[in-house]
Structure formats: C-alpha cells, structure tokens
Amino acid sequence: MKRMSLYVLIGLTISLTQCDILPLTKATELSTAGFIITEDDRDKKFYLQDIEDGSVIELKFFFDSNEDLHFDEFNYVEVKGLFTKAKNVLYVEELHPSTKECNASSIALASALH
C-alpha cells in the first residue's frame, strides 16, 4: 500500500510539472506595458513586446479561449498579472489600452511586426 501511494504521489508530481498551474506558485506580480503581437498558428498565441528593450513575454488568459480573443483595436496596452520567469509567461489578470503617450515611430515599428 505504501508503494502504491508513493507511485501515485510521483505520478501526480510529474503531471503537475507539465501543466500551467504549478508555475503560478513561483509567479511574481508584474505590471508592464507594450504592444500585443499575435502568432497565428494552430494554437493562436499572444505576446507582449516592449518597444524600448525589445523583450517579448507570452500572454496567457485564464478564462478566455485564445481563438475568441482579438486585439486589433489596441495599440499600446498596459497588462497586469502573474509572471513566471522560468517559462517567460504572464498570466493576465488585467489588460487595457494604455493612457501613456507612445511616439509614432514605436507604433509604426509595432505595426510592421504584426
């Protein structure tokens, strides 16, 4: 019986490391801004690109299917959520258009990247 419990525990641990829930235990709160880039492959993915340093973070949404999400009307956005550095993923809690001014060259560069 002890051996069976041990196997179940090991199996559960391995399965948790493969899903997206476990990294949230190592996540930190992050507020950032940038441009949303959409990758249109079979699994529609969204990324946030910071124009100043060029860094890119993958965005994941808890309750929405990526196929239902569209950000064409947004230019520069502010995002708040839980960030896991190991996977470079930001689990989005809030996303809204930024009230900060962004210069025209940054907007043109972001449009070219889409």
PAFI-732234 format. One line per field, with one value per residue: y, x, z of N, C-alpha, C, CB in turn. Coordinates in steps of 0.1 Angstrom, whole numbers. Glycine has a CB too. Example, Ala and Ser with C-alpha at 12.3 -4.5 7.8 and 13.67 -1.06 7.14 Angstrom:
! PAFI-732234
n.yy [-57, -22] $
n.xx [132, 128] $
n.zz [78, 71] $
ca.yy [-45, -11] $
ca.xx [123, 137] $
ca.zz [78, 71] $
c.yy [-33, 0] $
c.xx [132, 129] $
c.zz [78, 79] $
cb.yy [-45, -6] $
cb.xx [113, 141] $
cb.zz [90, 57] $
This chain:
! PAFI-732234
n.yy [-12, 12, 15, 18, 43, 59, 57, 69, 95, 103, 102, 122, 145, 146, 150, 175, 192, 194, 209, 241, 251, 247, 264, 289, 290, 299, 324, 359, 391, 413, 444, 458, 473, 475, 464, 443, 413, 390, 355, 336, 305, 271, 270, 298, 323, 349, 377, 400, 428, 448, 479, 495, 479, 457, 432, 402, 388, 359, 359, 346, 337, 332, 326, 328, 316, 314, 316, 332, 357, 390, 416, 437, 464, 476, 496, 505, 488, 483, 458, 436, 411, 377, 367, 342, 336, 315, 302, 324, 336, 356, 355, 368, 392, 417, 438, 466, 495, 516, 547, 562, 582, 572, 572, 580, 565, 542, 530, 526, 507, 486, 480, 471, 447, 431] $
n.xx [8, 20, 39, 22, 10, 32, 39, 16, 19, 43, 36, 16, 31, 48, 29, 19, 40, 40, 18, 2, -4, 12, 36, 25, 28, 53, 52, 55, 40, 34, 34, 32, 39, 32, 32, 8, 14, 4, 5, -3, -8, -17, -24, -34, -15, -5, 16, 35, 52, 79, 88, 110, 131, 129, 121, 101, 72, 52, 17, -9, -43, -67, -95, -105, -108, -82, -88, -111, -103, -93, -72, -70, -79, -64, -35, -11, -7, -15, -6, -14, -5, 3, 36, 58, 90, 106, 93, 88, 62, 33, 5, -25, -42, -54, -60, -57, -61, -33, -28, -7, 15, 27, 53, 52, 70, 74, 49, 46, 67, 57, 34, 46, 57, 35] $
n.zz [0, 8, -12, -35, -29, -30, -57, -68, -58, -70, -97, -97, -91, -113, -134, -126, -130, -157, -164, -165, -140, -118, -122, -113, -86, -83, -93, -98, -91, -118, -135, -166, -198, -234, -268, -283, -299, -323, -328, -354, -355, -353, -326, -315, -303, -280, -276, -256, -265, -255, -266, -260, -249, -264, -255, -252, -240, -234, -234, -214, -209, -184, -184, -210, -243, -266, -293, -294, -287, -297, -305, -323, -322, -303, -296, -279, -248, -213, -190, -164, -142, -132, -133, -146, -145, -153, -175, -190, -191, -189, -169, -175, -156, -157, -186, -205, -227, -230, -212, -215, -235, -266, -289, -325, -341, -326, -327, -355, -358, -343, -357, -381, -372, -368] $
ca.yy [0, 24, 16, 24, 57, 66, 58, 79, 108, 106, 105, 135, 155, 147, 156, 189, 200, 195, 218, 255, 256, 247, 276, 300, 290, 306, 336, 372, 401, 422, 454, 462, 479, 472, 461, 429, 406, 377, 344, 328, 292, 263, 275, 312, 328, 363, 381, 415, 433, 461, 486, 501, 469, 446, 419, 396, 379, 353, 362, 336, 341, 322, 321, 330, 308, 323, 318, 342, 370, 398, 428, 446, 478, 481, 499, 503, 483, 480, 445, 433, 397, 369, 364, 331, 339, 302, 300, 337, 337, 364, 351, 381, 395, 429, 443, 477, 504, 525, 561, 568, 585, 564, 580, 575, 555, 529, 525, 521, 495, 475, 476, 463, 434, 423] $
ca.xx [0, 28, 45, 12, 8, 44, 38, 6, 25, 53, 29, 9, 41, 52, 19, 17, 51, 37, 7, 5, -8, 24, 44, 19, 33, 66, 50, 55, 31, 41, 27, 41, 32, 38, 24, 4, 18, -4, 11, -15, -6, -28, -27, -33, -7, -3, 29, 36, 66, 83, 95, 122, 142, 126, 118, 88, 66, 40, 5, -19, -55, -72, -109, -108, -101, -74, -95, -121, -97, -88, -67, -67, -82, -54, -22, -2, -16, -9, -10, -11, -8, 13, 47, 67, 103, 112, 86, 86, 48, 25, -9, -31, -53, -60, -54, -64, -53, -25, -31, 6, 17, 37, 56, 47, 79, 72, 36, 50, 75, 49, 26, 54, 59, 23] $
ca.zz [0, 8, -25, -44, -25, -35, -72, -71, -55, -80, -109, -96, -92, -127, -142, -123, -136, -172, -167, -163, -127, -109, -122, -106, -72, -83, -100, -92, -97, -127, -143, -177, -210, -246, -279, -285, -312, -324, -336, -359, -359, -349, -313, -315, -291, -279, -269, -253, -268, -250, -277, -255, -249, -274, -248, -256, -230, -238, -226, -212, -203, -175, -187, -224, -253, -275, -306, -292, -284, -308, -300, -334, -319, -293, -299, -267, -237, -200, -186, -150, -140, -126, -143, -143, -152, -159, -187, -197, -194, -180, -168, -175, -147, -163, -198, -210, -235, -221, -213, -217, -249, -273, -301, -338, -346, -319, -333, -368, -357, -338, -369, -390, -366, -369] $
c.yy [13, 26, 22, 39, 65, 68, 69, 93, 112, 110, 118, 146, 157, 154, 171, 198, 202, 205, 232, 260, 257, 259, 288, 301, 298, 319, 348, 382, 410, 431, 459, 468, 475, 470, 446, 424, 393, 367, 336, 315, 284, 266, 290, 317, 343, 366, 396, 419, 447, 468, 491, 491, 457, 433, 415, 386, 372, 356, 350, 341, 330, 317, 323, 321, 318, 326, 329, 356, 377, 412, 438, 460, 484, 485, 495, 499, 482, 467, 443, 418, 390, 364, 352, 333, 326, 299, 313, 339, 347, 360, 364, 382, 407, 433, 454, 486, 513, 539, 569, 571, 576, 571, 573, 564, 542, 523, 519, 508, 484, 471, 468, 449, 425, 416] $
c.xx [9, 35, 35, 10, 20, 43, 27, 12, 35, 46, 22, 19, 46, 42, 17, 29, 49, 26, 11, 1, 3, 32, 38, 24, 46, 65, 51, 46, 39, 31, 36, 32, 39, 28, 20, 7, 10, 4, -1, -10, -18, -33, -24, -26, -6, 9, 28, 50, 68, 92, 109, 134, 140, 122, 103, 84, 53, 28, -4, -31, -62, -86, -113, -101, -94, -81, -105, -116, -91, -84, -63, -69, -72, -41, -13, -11, -8, -15, -5, -14, 3, 24, 56, 79, 108, 106, 84, 71, 41, 10, -17, -43, -61, -52, -63, -55, -46, -29, -18, 8, 28, 40, 53, 57, 77, 59, 39, 58, 66, 39, 33, 56, 47, 23] $
c.zz [0, -5, -35, -41, -31, -50, -76, -69, -65, -93, -109, -97, -106, -136, -139, -129, -151, -174, -163, -149, -118, -110, -115, -92, -72, -91, -92, -99, -106, -134, -153, -188, -222, -257, -280, -299, -312, -333, -341, -364, -354, -335, -313, -302, -292, -271, -267, -256, -263, -261, -272, -255, -258, -268, -252, -245, -236, -228, -226, -205, -196, -181, -201, -233, -263, -288, -305, -289, -296, -302, -311, -331, -309, -300, -288, -255, -224, -196, -172, -148, -132, -136, -138, -152, -159, -173, -196, -201, -184, -180, -165, -165, -152, -176, -203, -219, -226, -223, -215, -232, -254, -286, -314, -343, -339, -325, -347, -368, -352, -349, -379, -385, -367, -381] $
cb.yy [0, 22, 2, 16, 59, 58, 45, 77, 108, 94, 94, 136, 151, 133, 149, 191, 192, 182, 213, 264, 246, 234, 279, 299, 276, 297, 335, 378, 410, 413, 465, 451, 494, 460, 466, 427, 404, 380, 336, 336, 286, 248, 267, 319, 321, 370, 377, 418, 433, 460, 497, 507, 465, 444, 420, 389, 387, 337, 374, 323, 348, 327, 329, 345, 299, 318, 305, 338, 368, 400, 426, 442, 479, 471, 514, 516, 470, 491, 434, 442, 390, 357, 376, 317, 344, 291, 293, 338, 323, 379, 340, 385, 398, 441, 432, 485, 512, 523, 566, 559, 600, 549, 583, 586, 560, 532, 535, 532, 498, 480, 489, 470, 435, 431] $
cb.xx [-9, 39, 50, -1, 7, 57, 34, -6, 31, 63, 18, 2, 53, 56, 5, 18, 65, 34, -6, -3, -19, 32, 47, 4, 34, 76, 36, 70, 24, 48, 21, 50, 30, 47, 30, -11, 33, -18, 22, -22, 8, -25, -19, -46, 7, -16, 41, 32, 68, 91, 87, 120, 144, 138, 119, 89, 63, 42, -3, -13, -64, -75, -118, -106, -111, -60, -101, -130, -85, -99, -54, -75, -96, -52, -20, 6, -22, -13, -4, -19, -9, 7, 56, 60, 113, 109, 72, 95, 41, 26, -11, -36, -48, -59, -52, -71, -62, -10, -37, 18, 21, 32, 71, 46, 94, 70, 25, 57, 86, 40, 20, 67, 63, 10] $
cb.zz [12, 19, -30, -42, -10, -31, -78, -63, -41, -82, -112, -82, -83, -133, -139, -108, -134, -178, -159, -173, -122, -111, -136, -107, -67, -90, -107, -92, -85, -138, -134, -182, -209, -245, -293, -281, -313, -330, -328, -370, -353, -350, -302, -317, -290, -273, -278, -238, -283, -236, -282, -241, -234, -282, -233, -270, -217, -239, -231, -205, -214, -161, -178, -228, -261, -277, -311, -280, -273, -319, -292, -346, -314, -282, -303, -264, -241, -190, -196, -140, -153, -118, -145, -145, -142, -150, -185, -209, -193, -184, -156, -189, -133, -153, -209, -199, -245, -225, -200, -213, -250, -275, -301, -348, -345, -304, -333, -376, -347, -326, -376, -393, -352, -367] $
